[in-house]
Amino acid sequence: MLVEIEETGLELQSLQNTKIAVIEAARKEKEIKANKDFFTLSLPKGEQRDIAILEETKMRISKPRALSMVI
């Protein structure tokens, strides 16, 4: 009986930890969405153009993965 109580206590603690982790993840996701501009990189127009050119070129080459890693 005592073992069952301890196991139940451990399961309850595990569930509580999971709940806390889920709540924290949801809070972080909400914070990221609210502060989207803070978490995104702003690229100069020239770099945006370069990326667009590389993306177009990627479709024409035989091994586009290497170019994707550069981008």
C-alpha positions in Angstrom: 0.0 0.0 0.0 2.8 2.4 0.9 4.6 1.6 -2.4 1.4 2.4 -4.3 1.0 5.8 -2.5 4.7 6.7 -3.3 4.2 5.7 -7.0 1.0 7.7 -7.2 2.8 10.7 -5.6 5.6 10.4 -8.2 3.1 10.2 -11.1 1.3 13.3 -9.7 4.6 15.1 -9.5 5.4 14.1 -13.0 2.0 15.4 -14.2 2.5 18.6 -12.3 5.9 19.1 -13.9 4.5 18.4 -17.4 1.7 20.9 -16.8 4.2 23.6 -15.6 6.3 22.9 -18.8 3.3 23.2 -21.1 2.2 26.5 -19.4 5.7 27.9 -19.7 6.0 26.9 -23.4 2.6 28.5 -24.1 3.7 31.7 -22.3 6.9 31.8 -24.3 5.1 31.3 -27.6 2.6 34.0 -26.7 5.5 36.4 -25.8 7.3 35.6 -29.1 4.2 36.3 -31.1 3.6 39.6 -29.2 7.2 40.7 -29.7 7.7 39.2 -33.2 9.7 42.2 -34.4 12.1 41.8 -31.5 12.8 38.2 -32.4 13.2 38.6 -36.2 16.3 39.8 -38.1 15.9 42.8 -40.3 18.0 42.4 -43.4 19.0 45.3 -45.6 17.3 45.4 -49.0 20.6 44.4 -50.7 20.8 41.2 -48.7 17.2 40.5 -49.3 17.8 40.8 -53.0 20.8 38.6 -52.8 18.8 35.9 -51.1 16.1 36.1 -53.7 18.7 35.7 -56.5 20.2 32.7 -54.7 16.7 31.1 -54.2 16.1 31.4 -57.9 19.5 29.9 -58.7 18.9 27.1 -56.3 16.1 25.7 -58.5 18.5 25.5 -61.5 21.4 23.6 -60.0 21.8 19.8 -59.5 22.6 20.0 -55.8 20.6 22.8 -54.2 21.2 21.7 -50.7 24.7 23.3 -50.5 23.2 26.6 -51.7 20.4 26.3 -49.1 23.0 26.0 -46.4 24.7 29.2 -47.6 21.5 31.1 -47.7 
